[in-house]
């Protein structure tokens, strides 16, 4: 994989970071604004990951193999 993560691995990594963030926020290790900002950033990262995957899928679309029509 040349050091790159596939979609599943990247999603798993982001979800692990969200769990760690939640824990640190629950125990008060991070401030409210830090927690909110980090959570928003991770959510946007997951949204972008989904959008990129969809765009990549559409890039390989042909008349013989239409997707999501």
DRENVEXZA-508015 format. One record per residue (C-alpha): residue in one letter; z, x, y. Coordinates in steps of 0.25 Angstrom, whole numbers, plus 5000, padded with zeros to 4 digits. Layout:
residues N
AZXY/...
END
This chain:
residues 69
X500050005000/X500050125009/X501350095015/X500949955019/X501749825015/X501049705010/X501349565015/X502349535004/X503049675006/X503049655022/X503549515021/X504649555012/X505049675021/X505049575033/X505949475026/X506949585022/X507049625037/X507249485040/X508449475030/X509049605036/X508849555050/X509549425046/X510749495040/X510849595052/X510849475061/X511849395053/X512849505053/X512649535068/X512049675066/X510949635076/X511049555088/X510449405090/X509249455098/X508949565088/X509049475077/X508149365084/X507049475088/X507049545074/X506949405067/X505749365076/X505049495074/X505149485059/X504649345059/X503449385067/X503249495058/X503149395046/X502249305054/X501349425057/X501349465042/X500849325038/X499849315049/X499249455045/X499149415031/X498449285034/X497449355043/X497249465032/X496949355022/X495949285032/X495249415034/X494849425019/X494349275019/X492949245015/X492149115013/X492349134998/X493849155000/X494349065011/X495849065013/X496648955020/X495548865023/
END
